[in-house]
């Protein structure tokens, strides 16, 4: 890369980073609800629609939502409560990361990432996430109710970990329906919908 091109790329990356830093909308915390296309709302797909994304045991899950509180029916599991922010890594270009609290007390933050081997969505500290796919995460629009994307693609898939069991969140990195990762398990394509938490300045 020529010096001129290198400088231009560096300036472009810095502009992206500065724009993100000043975009307070990206810093608004939100929960994530699950939306299933009407064509897939049959059987298990129907049961996933309007569920909520949660974090526990180092993984990202999909489970039933209490319609009154907007929180998981299982109150032992922490709802995704996060926002967008630049991922701190000098060895890669500007990458928009996604963080979430993983507990209420203490209110610890972790990075959401896609496991490079299994394509599962997980969470960890920077040191635990840096070797994996950490972004860029984005949205389809800045409006409440917009959908989450990864590398400009809505490729999220719910996978039933065991028959009749829990559903984990994956990303279809190869755009092949997770054929090489499903191992015969039931999978449903889903969208992740931002639900901005009210009362934020």
PyMOL commands that set and color helices and strands:
alter all, ss='L'
color gray80, all
select helices_A, chain A and resi 3-22+24-27+38-40+44-48+126-129+179-182
alter helices_A, ss='H'
color red, helices_A
select strands_A, chain A and resi 30-35+52-56+59-63+78-79+82-86+96-101+109-114+121-124+137-139+148-150+156-160+167-171+187-189+191-196
alter strands_A, ss='S'
color yellow, strands_A
deselect
rebuild
show_as cartoon
